[in-house]
Amino acid sequence: MTNLLDLPHDVLTNVLSHIDFSDYVALCHVDFIFFKIFGADMSLKYQVERQIAGVDDNPNSNISINERSLALQRSEDGWDRVEFDFKCVVEVEHEASELCALADGFVVVGDAETPATLHYFKLPSSKEDVTQHTWNSISLSGGDTLHVYDIDVAISENDLIAVATSRSNPEKPNRTIFEIQLLQFSTGQRHPFASNPMRVIAEGYNGEIEGVAIQVAGKYLAFLTFRVDTILCVIDWMTSRIKMVNIHHAELSSSRILSSKSL
């Protein structure tokens, strides 16, 4: 029987590059030589470091593995030096759903019992602020059949909260309408800068579209529509003009706007 360690080095490295962190730990317990192999090969070492940190790699990056490893180490070292000024517990006064957004000093949480209501809380900046803030709410349009899929906020930049929702078509009960609601965070009303604050983005038979994910950055809003083929669309939320549409035959779970020119 051929021993794993008898394999040629390049073949062994390729095999080890496909294991997860738990397998790595198990191998190192079996034979210390595996610990040396991972430590001597930079790509394997970086793979272990990524899994420990819980981060993904960019396979299209032109940065060397060694530089990526150093950057990851600096990032992790920075977290080790973080010191918190204070800790506090904020009691959630409603039945929270899985929806949550955190930005610009606010936390926004969905309501499992009343989907048409979003709750937000201004996070305290000191111990003295803890008792000075209370939960507030924003009401959404859509009626009793409303379902909320995703939320994103750009409070300091545009006083905006974007909400991806669906509701039954009142004229065709077997069909569902998917919309993006663009609201002014400070008032809870339709955003005055949005030319179409209740934009319909899709309609399909019940169950045909699985959901929507959104993200806002500046004047751009990106959303993914999950169906047989996942559709990625970027619009200017102020003018409602479409900037990009891309149909992905492979499964996508999210998108991320990196800048006004990068997605």
C-alpha positions in Angstrom: 0.0 0.0 0.0 1.4 3.4 -1.0 1.9 5.8 1.9 0.7 9.4 1.4 4.2 10.6 2.1 5.6 8.5 -0.7 3.8 10.6 -3.3 5.9 13.1 -5.3 6.1 16.5 -3.6 4.0 18.3 -6.3 1.3 15.6 -6.1 1.3 15.7 -2.3 1.0 19.5 -2.2 -1.9 19.3 -4.6 -3.7 16.8 -2.4 -3.1 18.8 0.7 -4.4 22.0 -0.9 -7.9 20.5 -1.0 -8.2 19.7 2.7 -9.9 21.9 5.3 -8.5 23.0 8.7 -9.9 20.1 10.7 -8.1 17.7 8.4 -4.9 19.7 8.7 -5.1 19.4 12.5 -5.8 15.7 12.3 -2.8 15.1 9.9 -0.4 17.1 12.2 -1.5 14.8 15.1 -0.8 11.7 13.0 2.7 12.8 11.9 4.7 15.9 12.7 6.1 15.8 9.2 2.8 17.3 7.9 3.3 20.3 10.1 6.7 20.8 8.5 5.3 20.4 5.0 2.6 23.0 5.6 5.1 25.4 7.2 7.6 25.0 4.3 5.1 25.5 1.4 3.8 29.1 1.3 0.6 28.3 -0.6 -0.3 25.6 2.0 0.7 27.9 4.9 -1.5 30.7 3.4 -4.4 28.2 3.0 -4.3 27.3 6.7 -4.0 31.0 7.7 -7.1 31.9 5.6 -9.2 29.1 7.1 -8.2 30.1 10.7 -9.0 33.8 9.9 -12.2 32.8 8.1 -11.5 34.8 5.0 -11.7 34.0 1.3 -9.0 34.4 -1.3 -9.1 36.3 -4.6 -7.8 33.8 -7.2 -7.5 36.6 -9.7 -5.2 38.8 -7.5 -1.8 39.7 -9.0 -0.4 40.0 -5.4 2.0 37.1 -4.5 1.0 34.5 -2.0 3.8 35.7 0.3 2.4 39.3 0.2 -1.1 38.1 0.8 0.0 36.1 3.8 1.8 39.1 5.3 -1.2 41.3 4.7 -3.4 38.8 6.4 -1.0 38.5 9.4 -1.0 42.3 9.8 -4.8 42.4 9.7 -5.1 39.6 12.4 -2.4 41.3 14.5 -4.4 44.5 14.4 -7.5 42.8 15.8 -5.4 41.4 18.6 -4.5 45.0 19.6 -8.1 46.3 19.6 -9.1 47.6 23.0 -12.8 48.4 23.7 -13.7 51.5 25.7 -16.8 49.9 27.1 -19.3 47.1 26.6 -23.1 47.3 26.9 -26.1 45.2 26.3 -29.0 46.6 24.3 -32.3 44.8 24.9 -34.3 44.1 21.7 -37.9 45.0 22.4 -39.4 43.0 19.5 -39.2 39.6 18.0 -36.2 40.1 15.8 -35.9 38.4 12.4 -32.7 37.4 10.7 -32.5 40.7 8.9 -29.9 43.1 10.3 -27.8 46.0 9.0 -25.1 47.9 10.9 -23.7 51.2 9.6 -22.9 54.8 10.6 -23.6 54.2 14.3 -27.0 52.6 13.8 -28.3 49.0 13.9 -31.4 48.2 11.9 -33.3 45.0 12.7 -36.3 43.3 11.0 -39.4 42.2 12.9 -40.4 38.5 12.7 -44.0 39.2 13.7 -44.6 42.4 11.8 -42.5 42.2 8.5 -43.7 45.7 7.4 -41.9 47.2 10.3 -38.1 47.8 10.7 -36.6 48.8 14.0 -33.4 50.9 14.5 -31.3 51.9 17.4 -28.5 54.5 17.6 -25.5 52.8 19.2 -24.1 54.6 22.3 -20.6 56.1 22.0 -20.1 56.1 25.8 -21.4 54.5 28.9 -23.4 57.6 29.6 -25.2 57.3 26.3 -26.6 53.8 26.9 -29.8 55.0 28.7 -30.4 58.0 26.4 -31.3 56.0 23.2 -34.4 54.1 22.5 -35.7 51.9 19.6 -37.5 53.6 16.8 -39.3 52.1 13.8 -39.9 52.6 10.1 -43.0 51.3 8.3 -42.9 49.7 4.9 -45.4 49.7 2.1 -46.8 46.4 0.9 -49.8 45.2 3.0 -50.3 41.9 4.8 -48.5 39.8 2.1 -45.3 41.8 2.4 -42.0 39.8 2.8 -38.6 41.5 3.4 -35.6 39.8 1.9 -32.7 42.3 2.5 -31.9 45.7 3.8 -28.9 48.1 3.4 -28.3 51.6 4.6 -26.2 54.6 3.6 -27.2 57.0 6.4 -24.4 59.5 6.7 -23.9 59.7 2.9 -27.5 59.9 1.6 -29.8 59.4 4.6 -31.0 56.3 2.8 -32.3 52.9 3.7 -33.0 50.5 0.8 -35.3 47.5 1.4 -35.9 44.5 -0.9 -39.4 43.3 -0.5 -42.1 41.1 -2.2 -45.9 41.1 -2.1 -48.7 39.2 -3.8 -50.0 40.6 -7.1 -53.6 41.7 -6.1 -54.8 41.1 -9.7 -53.0 37.8 -10.1 -52.8 35.8 -6.8 -50.5 33.2 -8.3 -47.8 35.8 -9.0 -45.4 37.7 -6.7 -44.1 41.3 -7.2 -40.6 42.1 -6.1 -39.7 45.7 -5.3 -37.0 47.8 -3.8 -38.2 50.5 -1.5 -36.0 53.6 -1.1 -36.7 55.5 2.1 -35.3 58.5 3.8 -33.8 57.1 7.1 -34.5 60.3 9.1 -38.2 60.5 8.2 -39.1 56.9 7.2 -40.8 58.4 4.1 -40.0 57.8 0.4 -36.6 59.3 -0.4 -37.0 62.7 -2.0 -33.9 62.2 -4.2 -35.2 58.9 -5.7 -37.1 59.3 -9.0 -38.7 55.9 -8.4 -38.7 55.2 -4.6 -40.9 52.0 -5.1 -39.1 50.3 -8.0 -40.5 47.0 -9.3 -37.5 44.8 -10.2 -39.2 41.5 -11.0 -42.4 39.6 -11.1 -42.9 35.8 -11.3 -45.1 32.9 -10.4 -45.1 32.1 -6.7 -41.9 30.2 -5.9 -40.2 31.1 -9.2 -38.0 33.7 -7.7 -36.3 32.7 -4.4 -35.3 36.1 -3.2 -33.3 39.3 -3.6 -30.1 40.6 -2.1 -29.1 44.3 -2.3 -26.2 46.7 -1.6 -25.9 50.5 -1.8 -22.7 52.5 -2.4 -23.0 56.2 -3.2 -25.5 56.7 -6.0 -25.4 53.0 -7.1 -27.5 50.2 -5.9 -26.7 46.6 -6.9 -29.2 43.7 -6.5 -29.2 40.0 -7.2 -32.4 38.3 -8.2 -32.3 34.6 -7.4 -34.1 32.4 -9.9 -33.0 29.7 -12.4 -30.3 32.1 -13.6 -29.1 34.6 -11.0 -29.5 38.1 -12.4 -27.1 40.9 -11.2 -28.3 44.4 -11.9 -26.7 47.8 -11.0 -28.8 51.0 -11.1 -28.4 54.6 -10.3 -31.0 54.7 -7.5 -31.5 58.5 -7.8 -32.4 58.5 -11.6 -33.5 54.8 -11.7 -31.3 54.3 -14.8 -29.8 50.8 -15.3 -26.0 50.8 -15.4 -25.4 47.1 -15.8 -27.2 43.7 -16.1 -25.5 40.4 -16.0 -27.0 36.9 -16.0 -25.0 34.3 -14.1 -25.6 30.6 -14.9 -23.5 29.7 -11.8 -24.9 30.2 -8.3 -24.1 33.5 -6.6 -24.9 34.3 -3.0 -24.0 38.0 -2.8 -22.3 41.0 -4.5 -20.1 43.7 -3.2 -19.5 47.2 -4.5 -15.9 48.1 -4.0 -16.0 51.6 -5.5 -17.9 53.6 -8.1 -16.1 51.7 -10.8 -15.6 48.3 -9.2 -18.1 45.5 -8.3 
